[in-house]
Amino acid sequence: MFVLPRRVAAFAVICATLAGCVQTRGPEGPVPVGITPVAAQSAYSGAIGAVVIPGGGATIPAWAGDLSDGTFAAALENALRQGGIMAPGGPLTLEATVLDIAQGPAEPSSTKVVLSTAYRLVDGTGRARLERRVTSGYTATLAQAVQGIERLRLARQGAMRENIAVILRELGSGTGAAF
């Protein structure tokens, strides 16, 4: 009779601990947080008028559908606008081709997603002004989500967020070739 109450008490302690862990989530969504606008004199300030996600890249697995349903393109456009890099009438187009998306080895307490994207900044004549390949990863932990499917979603969003953050730094740093 005393065994059952101890097990119930232990289960309650575990559940309470996990519930407390889930409260400590990191950033959510595919748009980076804390984007600072580029300087007005930057070569990329207002330079991008459009974002294109051309076909011909990686075959997007079913578990990563948000890369093909416009979520990635919308997040990229949103981040570029927040950074002052995208503006109506900008002379350049940013092409972002998803080259690969992979889920890391299965771990019971974490889920990792790695995203590789080829970015190409082109002018009105189709001439490439900047070409970069960005590979980023993100690991969602048990502390962020107890359910595996939710960890996978958070890892996907984190990989997109990190990927976008890298290209934002590249464009905001002024290290690319000026047009």
C-alpha angles and dihedrals in degrees: 000000000000094000095067096053091050091052091047090049091049090048090050091051091050092048092048091049092050092046089054091050094052090057090067099073124163126222115316132210130038097274116094116241125233097029111179117205119247117252114274090241092053116120088234099048105126090344100127116075099171143018119214126190101198123199123241096075127106123329103254112229118229092251090060099050093136088073091062100035096069098265093113093046092047092048091048092049092046092051093047090051092049088050092052090241098110121059135154110275095019109160097228135070123211114215114198115189118187104225100177142351120189137176113225124234114303112265123178093225104034143031124208128197124187121199126193118193132177112217120198123181111202135182127223092278092055093252113147113240097177134009124187136165113211124192117185137166139195132194119208114202137209087255089064097045134000096202116076095222090054091049088052091053092048091047091051092049091046092051090051091046092051092045092052091045091057094053090044090055089048093052095038094048094061090227093126122086113280116237 
